[in-house]
Amino acid sequence: MANGNSGAGKVKIGLALGGGAARGWAHIGVLRALQKAGIKPDIIAGTSIGAVVGSCEIAGQLDQLEEFARELTRRRVLGYLDFNLSGTGLITGHRLGERLRKQLGDLRIEELPRRFMAVATEIGTGHEVWLSRGNLVEAVRASYALPGVFRPVKVEGRWLFDGALVNPIPVSVCRALGARYVIAVNLNIDISNRGTISNINPMPESDQELEAAPPVTAKNGVGVRQLLQRQILGRGEDVPGISTVMVDAFNIVQDRIARSRLAGDPPDSMISPRLHGIGLFDFHRADELIARGEAAAKREIEDLTRELDVRHQAHDDTQVTVI
């Protein structure tokens, strides 16, 4: 059985956890399968939701994160959406940030027992920023700050948002940190099948498609909150909300960037959970997502462990002893 511990004669293993909003709960299942196979990554690099799950794994809080995810319902998900009527995002993210602080406390990245890196994007310059030190929660928040949805996060004087715009599946980060064998988890493999060109009639079939939502009037901000919820989450099965449109467009761009970067720097092993039919805001479907993630990892475990054993053996054979 392969062993991910980085002692003498062992190849350093890196795990690159990609972005994908709610689909990120599948990362938990992947980690569970790797644990059962005795594979413990020495390095974890995460983008967006991948940074959330990766940080909890390295901080020893994966059990607590899984419990939180499995307890989420549609109502509880809405409870974490602190809508913002002004500023740079529809959601401030304070409630989610407080939840992360409850689990991770004031941990600093450099204090973690294994190497961890969160990937973010700098506003204005578009620079890819690797967060390798400082407050862990702030780094993770910056990595998942989806433009237009969450407010950006200021870290060391730089305004940062979602790292998926520049490095959706951070294989390159793992290699830069010294990983000799990199396992990547791609949550958006099904989006790759959506790159065809279709001819459609740009005109609506009926005036009903242009009907606005009924006005909402209420006191104490309740009406405004309901309107925001409807706009963000959608008004019906056939009418996507603002966030659905934004996140879906964002993930199509993310997929194109990921394919380009992976072609230039491919991982040694790729785990791609089958997540078709699961929406990017289906955070309440954790049970299903975790199961699909674990199933995807199990499909690759046999080949993965065999390759690692070969790499470990080759690494042993090339050791130099100085006497």
C-alpha positions in Angstrom: 0.0 0.0 0.0 1.3 3.4 -0.9 2.2 5.7 1.9 2.2 9.5 1.4 4.4 10.3 4.4 7.5 12.2 3.2 10.1 10.3 5.1 13.4 9.1 3.6 12.9 7.3 0.3 9.4 8.6 -0.2 8.2 10.7 -3.0 6.5 13.9 -2.0 2.8 13.8 -2.9 0.9 16.9 -3.8 -2.9 17.2 -4.0 -4.4 20.0 -6.2 -8.1 20.7 -5.2 -10.0 22.6 -7.9 -12.8 25.1 -7.6 -16.5 24.4 -8.3 -18.7 26.0 -5.6 -21.1 23.5 -4.0 -19.5 20.6 -6.0 -16.5 21.1 -3.7 -18.1 18.8 -1.1 -17.0 16.0 -3.5 -13.4 16.8 -2.3 -14.3 15.4 1.1 -15.2 12.1 -0.5 -11.9 12.1 -2.4 -9.9 12.7 0.7 -11.8 9.9 2.5 -10.9 7.4 -0.2 -7.3 8.5 -0.2 -7.2 8.1 3.6 -8.6 4.6 3.4 -5.9 3.7 0.8 -3.2 5.0 3.1 -2.3 8.0 0.8 -1.5 11.1 2.8 -0.5 14.1 0.7 2.5 16.0 1.9 1.3 19.2 0.1 -2.2 20.5 -0.6 -2.9 23.4 -2.8 -6.5 24.6 -3.2 -8.5 27.1 -5.2 -11.9 28.4 -4.1 -13.9 25.6 -2.5 -10.8 23.5 -2.8 -9.0 25.8 -0.5 -11.8 25.4 2.1 -11.7 21.6 2.1 -7.9 21.5 1.8 -7.4 23.8 4.8 -9.7 21.8 7.0 -8.0 18.6 6.0 -4.5 19.9 6.9 -5.8 21.6 10.1 -7.4 18.3 11.3 -10.9 19.7 10.9 -12.2 17.5 8.0 -14.6 15.6 10.3 -16.2 18.8 11.5 -16.5 20.2 8.0 -18.2 17.0 6.8 -20.6 17.2 9.6 -21.4 20.8 8.8 -21.9 20.0 5.1 -24.2 17.0 5.7 -26.4 19.1 8.0 -27.0 21.8 5.5 -30.5 22.3 4.1 -31.8 24.9 1.6 -33.0 27.0 4.6 -29.7 26.8 6.3 -27.8 27.7 3.2 -30.0 30.8 2.8 -29.2 31.6 6.5 -25.5 32.0 5.5 -26.2 34.4 2.7 -25.8 37.9 4.3 -27.0 40.0 1.4 -25.2 43.2 0.7 -27.2 46.1 -0.8 -24.1 48.1 -1.6 -20.5 47.5 -2.3 -18.6 45.0 -4.4 -20.5 41.8 -3.9 -24.1 40.5 -3.5 -23.0 38.7 -0.3 -20.6 40.1 2.3 -19.4 36.6 3.4 -19.2 37.5 7.1 -21.4 34.7 8.3 -19.4 32.1 6.3 -16.2 33.7 7.6 -17.4 33.4 11.2 -18.2 29.7 10.6 -14.7 29.1 9.3 -13.2 30.9 12.3 -15.2 28.7 14.6 -13.5 25.6 13.0 -10.1 27.0 12.2 -9.7 29.7 14.9 -6.7 31.9 14.5 -4.4 29.4 12.8 -1.7 30.7 10.6 -0.7 28.9 7.4 2.9 28.6 8.4 1.9 26.8 11.6 0.1 23.9 9.8 1.7 20.5 10.1 1.9 20.1 6.3 2.4 22.5 3.4 -0.7 24.3 2.3 -1.3 27.0 -0.3 -4.5 28.9 -1.2 -4.7 30.5 -4.7 -6.3 33.9 -5.2 -6.4 36.6 -7.9 -5.5 40.2 -7.4 -8.0 42.8 -8.5 -6.6 45.3 -11.0 -3.5 43.5 -12.0 -4.9 40.0 -12.5 -1.8 38.6 -10.8 -2.0 35.0 -9.4 -1.4 35.2 -5.7 -0.2 32.2 -3.7 -1.1 32.6 0.0 1.5 30.7 1.9 1.6 32.6 5.2 -0.7 34.6 7.4 -4.2 34.0 8.8 -5.6 30.8 7.3 -9.3 31.9 7.3 -8.5 35.1 5.5 -6.5 33.3 2.9 -9.3 30.8 2.3 -11.9 33.6 2.1 -9.9 35.4 -0.5 -9.6 32.2 -2.5 -13.3 31.6 -2.7 -14.4 35.3 -3.1 -16.3 34.8 -6.4 -16.4 38.2 -8.3 -19.7 39.9 -8.0 -21.1 37.4 -5.5 -18.8 37.7 -2.5 -16.9 40.8 -1.4 -13.2 40.7 -2.2 -10.8 40.2 0.8 -7.9 42.5 1.6 -4.7 40.6 2.5 -1.5 42.5 3.2 -2.8 45.6 1.3 -4.0 43.7 -1.8 -7.6 43.2 -2.7 -8.1 39.5 -3.7 -10.8 37.4 -5.1 -11.4 33.9 -6.5 -8.2 32.1 -7.6 -10.1 30.1 -10.2 -9.8 33.0 -12.7 -6.1 32.3 -13.0 -5.4 28.8 -11.7 -8.5 26.6 -11.3 -6.7 23.4 -10.5 -3.4 24.4 -8.9 -1.1 21.6 -10.1 1.7 24.1 -10.7 1.5 25.2 -7.1 2.1 21.7 -5.8 5.1 21.2 -8.1 6.5 24.6 -7.0 6.3 23.4 -3.4 8.3 20.3 -4.2 5.7 17.7 -5.0 7.1 14.9 -7.3 3.7 13.2 -7.7 0.6 15.4 -8.1 -3.0 14.2 -7.8 -5.5 16.7 -9.2 -9.2 16.8 -8.6 -11.3 18.4 -11.4 -14.9 19.1 -10.3 -16.0 20.5 -13.7 -15.1 17.8 -16.1 -18.7 17.7 -17.4 -18.5 21.3 -18.4 -15.9 20.3 -21.0 -18.7 18.7 -23.0 -20.5 22.1 -23.3 -18.1 23.8 -25.8 -20.1 23.2 -29.0 -21.7 25.9 -31.1 -25.4 26.0 -31.4 -27.7 28.1 -33.5 -30.7 29.4 -31.6 -33.5 31.9 -32.2 -32.5 35.0 -30.2 -36.2 36.2 -29.9 -38.4 34.9 -27.1 -41.2 32.6 -28.1 -43.7 34.6 -26.1 -44.1 37.8 -24.1 -44.3 35.7 -21.0 -40.6 35.1 -21.0 -40.0 38.9 -20.6 -42.4 39.2 -17.6 -40.8 40.7 -14.5 -41.1 39.2 -11.1 -44.1 40.4 -9.1 -43.2 43.4 -7.0 -42.2 42.7 -3.4 -43.4 45.1 -0.7 -42.7 44.6 3.0 -41.4 46.4 6.0 -38.1 46.1 7.8 -36.2 44.9 4.8 -38.0 41.6 4.6 -39.3 42.3 1.1 -35.9 43.4 -0.1 -34.3 40.2 1.3 -36.9 38.1 -0.4 -36.3 39.9 -3.7 -32.6 39.3 -3.4 -33.1 35.6 -2.6 -35.3 35.3 -5.6 -32.9 37.1 -7.9 -29.9 35.2 -6.6 -31.4 31.7 -6.5 -33.8 32.0 -9.3 -37.6 32.4 -9.7 -38.4 29.0 -11.0 -36.9 25.9 -12.7 -36.6 27.7 -16.1 -35.5 31.1 -14.8 -31.9 31.1 -13.5 -31.0 33.7 -10.8 -28.3 36.2 -11.0 -25.8 34.1 -9.2 -26.6 31.0 -11.3 -25.8 33.0 -14.5 -22.7 34.5 -13.0 -21.3 31.3 -11.5 -22.1 29.2 -14.6 -20.4 31.7 -16.9 -17.5 31.9 -14.5 -17.1 28.1 -14.5 -17.2 27.9 -18.3 -14.3 30.4 -18.3 -12.6 28.4 -15.5 -12.9 25.2 -17.5 -11.2 26.7 -20.5 -8.4 28.1 -18.4 -8.0 24.7 -16.5 -7.8 22.7 -19.7 -5.1 25.1 -21.1 -3.0 25.0 -17.9 -3.4 21.2 -17.4 -2.2 20.7 -21.0 1.0 22.5 -20.2 1.5 21.0 -16.8 -0.5 17.8 -16.5 -0.9 16.1 -13.1 0.4 12.5 -12.6 -3.2 11.4 -11.7 -6.6 13.0 -12.3 -9.7 12.3 -10.2 -12.9 13.6 -11.9 -16.1 13.0 -10.0 -19.2 12.6 -12.1 -21.3 15.6 -11.0 -23.6 16.1 -13.9 -27.0 17.3 -12.7 -25.7 18.9 -9.5 -25.9 22.7 -9.4 -23.2 25.0 -8.3 -25.4 26.2 -5.5 -26.6 22.8 -4.3 -24.8 22.9 -1.0 -27.6 21.0 0.6 -26.7 17.9 -1.5 -23.5 17.0 0.5 -24.4 13.4 1.0 -24.6 12.8 -2.7 -21.6 14.9 -3.5 -19.3 13.2 -0.9 -20.4 9.8 -2.2 -19.7 10.7 -5.8 -16.3 12.1 -4.8 -15.3 8.9 -3.0 -16.5 6.8 -5.9 -14.4 8.8 -8.3 -11.3 8.4 -6.2 -11.9 4.6 -5.7 -11.9 4.2 -9.5 -8.4 5.6 -9.6 -7.0 4.1 -6.4 -5.6 0.9 -7.9 -3.7 2.7 -10.7 -2.7 5.5 -8.3 -1.2 3.2 -5.6 0.6 1.1 -8.2 2.2 4.2 -9.7 3.2 5.6 -6.3 4.8 2.3 -5.4 6.9 2.4 -8.6 7.9 6.0 -7.9 8.8 5.3 -4.3 10.9 2.3 -5.4 12.6 4.3 -8.1 13.3 7.1 -5.6 14.8 4.5 -3.2 17.1 3.2 -5.9 18.5 6.7 -6.7 19.3 7.7 -3.1 22.9 8.8 -2.6 24.6 7.8 0.7 27.5 10.1 1.9 29.9 8.4 4.3 
